[in-house]
């Protein structure tokens, strides 16, 4: 086999290896833990300052391209969820960028503790999503999958 053919075979093998290595299998979100009810409510209240009336709560932990944790606090009505989000935004304003829009949803992006966080309200829920991965395109993919599909 001459040098040109050897290089061509090597290029094909390298191409196949590149495709296999870059398959997006690690982007699959896998739910690895769920905390619900009173235990979730207590954990959610523990990380907030002030009064925060919660009807129900869930904490979902995923693994994908890094860990993803979703905190969901159900409140009595939609306007209260919106109020809580705006109060959080005013308290953490020094840590966030301008609001970002996910589909038609206004969310706040916060940087802290080596992670990227988004919080927003949807219906009567206050949602906080914490990403270990810092890739904003990945964040949008995950948020879209979890909340808009």
VENCOR-V119945 format. One record per helix or strand. SS is the DSSP state (~ for helix, > for strand). FROM is the first residue (numbers start at 1). TO is the last residue. Records with the same first field share a line. If there is no record, write none. Layout:
BEGIN
SS: FROM-TO, FROM-TO
END
This chain:
BEGIN
~: 3-21, 24-27, 37-46, 78-91, 93-95, 136-147
>: 30-36, 56-63, 67-74, 96-96, 100-102, 105-112, 115-122, 125-131
END
